[in-house]
Amino acid sequence: MNPETNSQNSQEVTLKGLIEQAKTTQRQLSKDCGIAEVTINSWVAGKIVPRFDNAVLVGRRLGVSLKVLAKSMHIDVTGVPDDYSLIDLKKIATKLGIEKIEDLPESYEILKKMNDRS
């Protein structure tokens, strides 16, 4: 489930909420990612933010993008391009008449720009 598109998401996304949504705990997240539990707890409390490599591990484990993870930690993501689901990308490709995966551009940003021009 994408926290940005959840219709029940009228409230602010928090790291604690993302952990709960992933049906895990801070302790289990710590074990799964190989990050000290005290560190995870400090992120949840808003005392510190993760290093990029740790953010990638946590985002992967929680099933969220780095942008969603950053938002959950009150990091300003203004101007950062939105994330796209595979369904969104497939719709854009279909609209542009792209049927084969090898015909797709190398990045979703290029695909989006192609869509914006059409």
ABEGO torsion letter per residue (X at the ends): XBAAABAABABBBBAAAAAAAAGBBAAAAAAAAGBBAAAAAAAAAGABBBBAAAAAAAAAAAGBBAAAAAAAAGBBABGBBBBBBAAAAAAAAAAAGBABAAABBABAAAAAAAAAAX
